[in-house]
Amino acid sequence: MLMALVVEALVKIWEVTRPGTRLQFRLLYLLVPLMGWPLYQLLWPDRGSAGFRQTIAIIDMQQFLPLHLGGLPIWAWVSVVMGLGTLLFAGRALIPTLHNLISADGEEASPAPELVNKLNRSVQKLGNLPVSNARIVAGPGPGAYLSGLNRSRLTVSAPLVELLDEDELEAVLAHESAHALHRDNPRGWSLLLLGSVMFYNPVALVALQRISQDVEMACDDDAVVWTGRPLALASALLKTAGVSIGIGQESTAPTPVAWLSRLDARVRRNMVVERVSRLSHYGTPQDVPLKWLRLTLTALLSGALLFFVV
């Protein structure tokens, strides 16, 4: 929590607007605590001792555990939060990510010739971007993704090609091409691994969610550069969100499945709204000066601060 507050405060103070740079700052949520603990133990083996807690530590979490809040000890609340964090991580990050990364490529469709021609025209407009092997598959809803474990092949669903006009389809293909060029699939596996180590921590879920949004916005930026039409991508997002997320629809599944389903729909809807708002008032994001120096200082200072929290 402390790490997240420090990073988010600096991102706001320094006005970090470029998604790729925000992503790098937010990776510190996961990396600094994870890498810091063994380093602390190596440099100061007695860091967890009573003497360290009494004379050196700024915050000693053990002092708060016996306290009571709402009739329950703090340690009980901590256990509840960790349990909820585990459930949320499984429902919002682990299961969906594994499903998306290892799911089958989809059933080959036999689309109408006009759909094939429409897709091919949009592909040709993008020139040398890695979408030349795009294919159409059958699907219950509109979607586009990089299929297979290596995510080397672009797959679009027939409903998506039917739903979007050519400018919108071109923008979506450009967005997916950016994912391929950034190698976001291997990065997704790495983030899932990092998050899994901290599965009990709700802050890790928040970090993964925000990093995921930054990844999408970074690909939005590339798509705008390549197509020059931010509003076409915004329109495509609105159309696909209205169908695939089911805005205004309530899940009829049993609780807690219904609760997780509604939470997932709300989070995804908010992410789409944020991206559409950004694209509707699009301005080329500028990177902060001395980015790597700021990142390094943030990591070092945050790591030093966490050293005194036990």
Number of C-alpha atoms within 10 A of each C-alpha: 10 12 21 20 11 15 21 16 12 16 17 10 9 12 13 20 16 17 22 20 20 21 19 15 23 22 20 21 25 21 14 18 17 14 12 18 13 12 13 18 13 11 9 12 11 13 19 15 10 12 11 16 20 11 8 14 19 15 15 17 12 12 10 12 14 13 12 13 11 7 7 11 14 18 16 14 15 12 12 12 15 17 16 15 21 20 17 20 26 17 17 19 19 19 11 12 16 13 10 16 19 13 12 11 17 15 11 14 13 12 16 10 9 11 17 15 11 17 23 18 14 21 22 13 15 19 11 9 17 20 24 15 11 20 18 23 20 17 16 10 14 20 18 21 23 23 21 18 15 13 19 19 20 22 24 25 23 26 20 24 22 17 16 20 16 19 18 24 25 28 29 27 27 29 25 26 25 24 22 22 12 14 14 19 20 14 12 17 14 12 18 19 13 17 23 18 12 20 23 21 20 21 20 23 24 16 20 25 17 17 21 17 19 22 21 21 22 22 25 26 23 18 24 20 13 18 18 13 17 22 20 23 28 22 19 22 19 16 16 19 19 13 13 13 17 13 12 9 9 12 15 11 12 8 10 9 13 14 15 17 18 18 15 16 21 15 14 16 18 12 18 20 16 14 20 21 13 16 21 15 9 14 10 10 13 12 15 15 10 8 14 12 10 15 17 12 12 19 21 14 13 21 21 14 15 20 21 16 16 15
